[in-house]
Amino acid sequence: MPRRVYTTLDERIEAFRLTDIYPVVTSEFCAGRSPVDVAASLLKGGVRLLQIREKTMPDRPFLELLRRVRELTWEYGALLIVDDRVDAALIAQADGVHLGQDDLPLPDARRIAPELLIGVSTHNADEIRQAQDEGCSYLNIGPIYPTKTKQLACTFLGLEQLRVLVPLVRVPFSVMGGIKYEHLAELKSAGAVRIAAVTAFTQAPDPGTEAVKWCARLACFSKV
């Protein structure tokens, strides 16, 4: 498989638009397996967008993890997103960084990293409007369902609120939070295009096989 490296923001945005699932890998939820092995399995299963999220890992092992996954994502032509850390994303030559509401402000991140995808977690209409006004590359809406993988001050949104928020979005977006395979049909009916998840992929017996199953299901909806 030819090595594919995205170097400009426009290239990265176009590649992001073509994705349908957005696995987030964190060692805490890899069922005792190496996050590198889980990432490799997902990429073999066809994943073309991957985020690495490590909230407590020290800098040196974190950078080593990112560099190992970066090589894999280049091999498979996939985008690599780093959670929170603009500095680590740049050092590891990642394609983007995903920011929470308490992370580095988006305009400051853009000054540091003009060619990176910059995504923002949003939980309501005001946060969606602000992220877009500040020039986010993409945004995430969530949590859609109850989740134990993140400690959030907000409650889960539910499908009806998702239907209210989707028309406000002018950039590519993902949805996240407690999502399982059985939710895909109702999420698509509510306007979701790109589905992000953590444990549904990372704790699956075979993450790559799970990714294949999700992609096939989403492709069926696209043909309807």
N, C-alpha and C positions, 0 to 999 in steps of 0.2 A: 504494500500500500504506500503511495507516495506521501512524503512528508508535506504537510500543509501549514504554512505560517501566515497568520493575518497580521498586517503591520499598520493599517490605518483604521481610524474610527469608522469610516464608511464601510470598509470591508467587514469589520466586526459586527456592525449593525445589520448588514445584509445577511451574514451567517446566522445571527441571532434570530432574525425573522423566520428563517427556515426550520427552526427547531420546534419540537412539540413537547418533549419532556425535559425536566430540569432537575436532575438528582443533586442533592446536597449531601456531601460526604463529610462526616465527622467521626473521629476515632471512638468517641463515647458510645456511638450507636452502631458500631460495625460488628456486633455480636462476637467480640473477641478476635476478629480478623484484622489484618493490617489494612489501613485505609488505602494504601497503594494497591493492594490486591483487589479490594472492592472496586476501586476506580478502574482498574484494568478490566475486570469482569464487565462492568457497565459499558465501557468503551467497546469491548468485543461484541456486546449486545446491541450496538448501534447508537449509543448515546453520543450526541454531538454538542452537548452543553453540560458542563460539570462545575459545581462550586465546591470549594474546600472551606469548611468552617471549623476553626479550632479556637475556642475562646480562652483556653488556659495553657496551651502548649508554649513552652519557652521558645524564644526567637530562633535559635540555631536549629533545633529539630524541626520547627515549623518551616523554615526556609528549605531544609533538606527534603521534607515532604513535598513542598510545592515544586521544587525542581524535578523530583522524580515523576510527579504527576504531569508536570509540564512536558516532559519528554514523551510521555504516553499520549497526551492530547495532541501534540504535534504529529505523532505517528498516525493517529486516526483522523486528523483533520478536524478536531473538536476544539471548542472554545473553553478556556479555563477562567473561572471567576474566583476571586479571593474575597472572603468575607471580611469586612471591616477595614483591613489594613492596606492603605494605598501604597505605603512604602514597600511592603512585602510583595505586593502585586507587581510593582515596577522592577524590583530586584529579580524576581523570578520570571520576568518577561511574560506575565499572564496577560490575558485579553481584557480583563476588567476587574472591577471591585464592586462589591455590594455593600451599601451603607444603610445602617439603621437610623432611627430618628435621633439617637444620642451620639452618633459617630461624627466624624469630621464633616462640616457643612459641605454640601455639594459644590458650590462655587469655588471653595478653596481646593477641594479635590480636583476639580477641572483645571485649575491653574497649574497644579502639580503634574497632572496626567492628562494632557489634552487629547491623546489618541486612544485612551482606554474607554471601554464601555463603563459607564457609571450607573448602577442600578440603585434604587431606593426602596426600602420597605415602607409601605403605606397601609393605613388602617381606617381611613375615613376620607371624605371628600376634600376637606381642607388640605390634608397631606398630599393627596393626589395632585391638586391644583398647584401647590407649592413646588413639588418635585418637577412638574412639567414646566412651570414658569422659570425655574432655575436651570433647566436644560438637561434633565436626566436622559440617559440613553434608553432606559427601560425602567419599569417599576414593577413591584410585586404588591398584590393585594392580599391581605390576610390578617389573622388566621380565619379561614373559612369554617373549619370545624374545630372542636376542642382538641388541643394538642399538648403533649408533655415535653416536647423537644425544645421549647423556648419559654422563658418566663416573661409574660407580657402583662402590661398594666390594663390592656383592653380585653374585653370578652370576645368570643368568636363571632364572626359577622353573620354567617348563615347565607343561604342561597338568595333570599329575597333582597337582602342588602347588597349582595354581589350584583344582582340585576340592576340595582339603582346606580352603582358605582361604575360599571363597565362603560356606559355611554359617555362618561366624563374623560375617559382615557384616550389620548391622542398619540401615544407612543406604544411600542411593543410592550406587552406585560405578561406576567405569570401570576398564578394564584397558588396559595400555599396554606398549610395548616391542617393537620389531621387527615390529609387526603389518602384514601385507599382506592384500590382498583374498582371497587363497586360504586364509587362516587363519580366515575368518569362521565357517564351518560348525563347525569343531572348537572354536572359542571359545564359540559358542552352546551346544554340547553340554556344555561344561564349566561352564556357568552364567553366563557373561558376558552382560550386558544392553547395556552402553554401551561403545563401542569408541573409544579415543583413539589418535591417531597423528600423527606429524609428517610425515616425508618421503613417506609414501604419498599424502598430499594435496598438500603444498607443492611437491613435485618432479614431480607429474603434469603432462603437457602442458597439460591444462585442468583445474584443481582443481575447478571447479564440476561438470563432467561426471563426474569421479571420485566426487565426493560423491553425485551422483544414483545412480550405480552401486552404491555401498555401501549407501545407504538402501534401494534396491530389493531388494538381496540380503537385508538384515536383515529387511525387511518380509515376505519369503517365509518366513523361518524362524518369524516370529511367527504365521503362519497355519497352521503345521503342528500 
